[in-house]
Amino acid sequence: MHHFLPGLLALLFLVPASGIDDYLAVMKTTKTAVQDYIESSIMYGSFSFPSACRAIPKEKRAAVVRAVGDFARTFVKTDAFKKKYAELREQRLPSKPELTPLSADTRKRQIADLKASIAEQEKAQASAPADQKGIYKDILTSLRSMVKQLETQDTSQDAQMDEFIKQSNATAMQQYNEKVAAYEKEYPAGDPKPLVKKRLQEFLKASASVDFDARLVKKDKQWIFQNPAYENKDRNWKLAYRAGKEATEAARAFAAEWLKEF
């Protein structure tokens, strides 16, 4: 076995289950490490595994899969997992759009910024040595000229421009609200179950058509699939292939059973 898929591995009801503690030595890992793998698999959909699992004997794989699956199903209900989910939810929150201010507001802000710059330059000029005060004259003249231009600017086109700005802002807010609605559905507050369900479904889909008899050939010091179509399969399909038939079928049995909870 090259690896197992933590977080999605599985429950075989025909074999009495043992706790994960009975298999940590076999996996050459710790309970904390297994929790980390489960979190990574479910939070980000990037299934991973302790490298030591490659050495698990074939006859023990289903039992290890069953134990990890049971542990995963219990772990996702803990406060520790829910805390990690809350952190992920915060990361995935859609950003609010930066709306474009109306023409008059834009001018008002620009004038305020220029006047603030004028105040800074006047303060610097006042504290500068006598022979350096002159260098601020041209700067202040330019800034005051810009303020005057803005204060006397033709505003006859403001209404037309503002209509365009309002439409643009409305579209941006509509798109944002749609994203928030989708986000709330995918990541409801305090409830990681929809995300767990999604990962289980993704795993079942990715592992549904794995050809465990597929042959590998060596090319340029790397092992690749003899069938070129398999080389184009996604990462999770290939992970299921390397996990082997026993582990993957156990994982699929557990995923299907776990989905009944949702």
C-alpha positions in Angstrom: 0.0 0.0 0.0 1.5 3.3 -1.0 -0.8 5.4 1.2 -4.3 5.8 2.6 -6.6 8.8 2.4 -7.0 10.2 6.0 -10.2 11.8 6.7 -12.1 9.7 4.2 -11.0 6.2 5.1 -13.4 3.8 6.0 -15.6 1.5 7.9 -16.1 -2.2 7.0 -18.9 -3.5 9.2 -18.0 -7.2 8.7 -14.8 -6.8 10.7 -14.8 -5.7 14.4 -13.4 -2.2 14.6 -10.5 -1.2 16.7 -9.6 2.3 17.8 -7.0 4.4 16.1 -4.6 4.0 19.1 -4.2 0.4 18.1 -2.8 1.4 14.7 -0.6 4.4 15.4 2.5 2.3 15.7 1.7 0.5 12.4 1.3 3.9 10.7 4.4 5.3 12.5 2.6 8.5 13.4 0.7 10.2 16.2 -2.9 11.0 16.8 -2.1 14.7 16.5 -0.6 14.1 13.1 -3.6 12.1 11.9 -5.8 15.0 13.0 -3.7 17.3 10.9 -4.1 15.1 7.9 -7.9 14.9 8.4 -8.1 18.7 8.8 -6.1 19.2 5.6 -8.1 16.7 3.6 -11.5 18.1 4.6 -10.6 21.8 4.8 -8.8 22.1 1.5 -9.7 18.9 -0.4 -6.1 18.0 -0.8 -6.0 14.4 0.4 -2.7 13.5 2.1 -1.2 10.7 4.2 1.7 9.9 6.5 4.5 8.5 4.3 5.0 5.5 6.7 1.6 4.2 5.5 3.3 2.9 2.4 4.7 0.0 4.5 1.4 -1.2 6.0 1.0 -4.9 5.2 -1.9 -5.6 2.8 -3.7 -7.7 5.4 -3.9 -4.7 7.8 -5.0 -2.1 5.4 -8.8 -2.5 5.8 -8.5 -2.4 9.6 -6.3 0.7 9.5 -8.7 2.3 7.1 -11.6 1.5 9.3 -9.9 2.9 12.4 -9.0 6.1 10.7 -12.4 6.5 9.3 -14.1 6.1 12.6 -11.6 8.5 14.2 -12.3 11.1 11.4 -16.1 10.9 11.8 -15.7 11.5 15.5 -13.0 14.2 15.2 -15.0 16.4 12.8 -17.6 16.9 15.6 -15.1 18.2 18.2 -14.6 21.8 19.2 -11.0 21.6 17.9 -12.2 20.8 14.4 -15.0 23.4 14.6 -12.4 26.0 15.6 -10.3 25.2 12.5 -13.5 25.3 10.4 -14.3 28.8 11.8 -10.8 30.0 10.8 -11.3 28.6 7.3 -14.7 30.2 7.1 -13.1 33.6 8.0 -10.5 33.1 5.2 -13.1 32.3 2.6 -15.4 35.3 3.4 -15.9 37.2 0.2 -14.3 40.7 0.1 -16.7 43.6 0.0 -16.3 45.6 -3.2 -14.7 49.1 -3.0 -17.5 51.2 -4.4 -16.7 54.3 -6.6 -17.7 57.5 -4.9 -19.9 60.0 -6.8 -18.3 62.9 -8.6 -18.8 65.5 -5.9 -17.5 63.2 -3.2 -14.4 62.4 -5.3 -13.7 66.1 -5.7 -14.3 66.7 -2.0 -11.8 64.0 -1.1 -9.2 65.3 -3.6 -9.5 68.8 -2.3 -9.2 67.6 1.3 -6.0 65.6 0.4 -4.5 68.6 -1.4 -5.2 71.0 1.5 -3.6 68.5 3.9 -0.5 68.4 1.7 -0.5 72.2 1.7 -0.6 72.3 5.5 2.3 69.9 5.6 4.4 71.9 3.2 3.7 75.2 5.0 4.7 73.6 8.3 8.0 72.3 6.7 8.6 75.7 5.1 8.1 77.5 8.5 10.7 75.2 10.2 13.2 75.2 7.3 16.4 77.4 7.4 16.0 80.8 5.7 18.1 79.8 2.7 15.9 76.8 2.0 12.4 78.3 2.4 12.3 79.3 -1.2 12.2 75.7 -2.4 8.7 75.3 -1.0 7.3 78.3 -2.9 6.8 76.5 -6.3 5.4 73.4 -4.5 2.8 75.5 -2.6 1.9 77.5 -5.7 1.2 74.3 -7.6 -0.9 72.7 -4.9 -3.0 75.8 -4.4 -3.6 76.0 -8.1 -4.8 72.4 -8.2 -7.2 73.2 -5.3 -8.6 76.2 -7.2 -9.1 74.1 -10.4 -11.1 71.5 -8.5 -13.2 74.1 -6.6 -14.1 75.8 -9.9 -14.4 72.7 -12.0 -17.3 72.4 -14.5 -19.9 70.1 -12.9 -22.4 70.0 -15.8 -21.5 66.4 -16.6 -21.7 65.1 -13.0 -25.2 63.8 -13.3 -24.5 61.7 -16.3 -21.2 60.3 -14.8 -23.0 59.7 -11.5 -25.6 57.6 -13.2 -22.9 55.4 -14.7 -21.2 55.1 -11.3 -24.4 54.2 -9.5 -25.1 51.4 -12.0 -21.6 50.1 -11.7 -21.8 50.1 -7.9 -25.2 48.4 -8.0 -23.8 45.6 -10.2 -20.8 45.2 -7.9 -23.0 44.9 -4.8 -25.3 42.4 -6.5 -22.4 40.2 -7.4 -21.0 40.5 -3.9 -24.4 39.6 -2.3 -24.6 36.6 -4.6 -21.1 35.5 -3.5 -22.1 35.9 0.2 -25.2 33.9 -0.3 -23.2 31.1 -1.9 -20.6 31.4 0.8 -23.2 31.1 3.6 -24.6 28.0 2.0 -21.2 26.3 1.5 -19.8 27.5 4.9 -22.7 28.0 7.3 -21.6 29.5 10.6 -20.8 26.9 13.3 -21.7 23.9 11.0 -18.9 22.2 9.1 -21.3 19.4 7.9 -21.8 20.8 4.4 -18.1 20.9 3.8 -17.6 17.4 5.1 -20.4 16.2 2.8 -18.8 18.0 -0.1 -15.4 16.3 0.5 -17.0 12.8 0.8 -18.8 13.4 -2.5 -15.6 14.6 -4.1 -13.8 11.5 -2.9 -16.5 9.1 -4.2 -16.5 10.8 -7.6 -12.7 10.9 -7.9 -12.3 7.2 -6.9 -15.3 5.8 -8.8 -13.4 4.7 -11.9 -9.9 3.9 -10.7 -8.2 1.1 -12.7 -6.2 -0.7 -10.0 -4.7 -3.0 -12.7 -3.3 -0.1 -14.6 0.4 -0.6 -15.5 3.2 1.7 -14.8 6.3 2.1 -17.1 9.6 3.9 -16.4 10.3 7.0 -18.5 13.2 9.4 -17.9 13.8 7.9 -14.4 10.1 8.4 -13.5 7.2 5.9 -13.3 4.2 6.9 -15.4 1.0 5.2 -16.5 1.3 3.2 -19.6 -2.1 4.5 -20.6 -1.7 8.2 -21.5 -5.3 8.9 -20.4 -4.4 8.0 -16.8 -1.6 10.5 -16.7 -4.2 13.2 -17.2 -6.3 12.0 -14.3 -6.5 14.4 -11.3 -4.4 14.1 -8.2 -7.1 12.4 -6.1 -7.7 9.7 -8.7 -4.0 8.9 -8.7 -3.9 8.9 -4.9 -6.7 6.4 -4.8 -4.8 4.2 -7.3 -1.7 4.3 -5.2 -3.7 3.6 -2.1 -4.7 0.3 -3.6 -7.9 -1.5 -4.2 -8.4 -2.7 -0.6 -7.9 0.7 1.0 -9.9 2.6 -1.6 -12.9 0.2 -1.5 -12.9 0.5 2.3 -12.8 4.2 2.0 -15.6 4.3 -0.5 -17.7 2.0 1.7 -17.2 4.4 4.6 -17.8 7.5 2.6 -21.1 6.1 1.3 -22.2 5.2 4.9 -21.1 8.5 6.3 -23.0 10.4 3.7 -26.2 8.9 5.2 -25.8 11.2 8.2 -26.3 14.4 6.0 
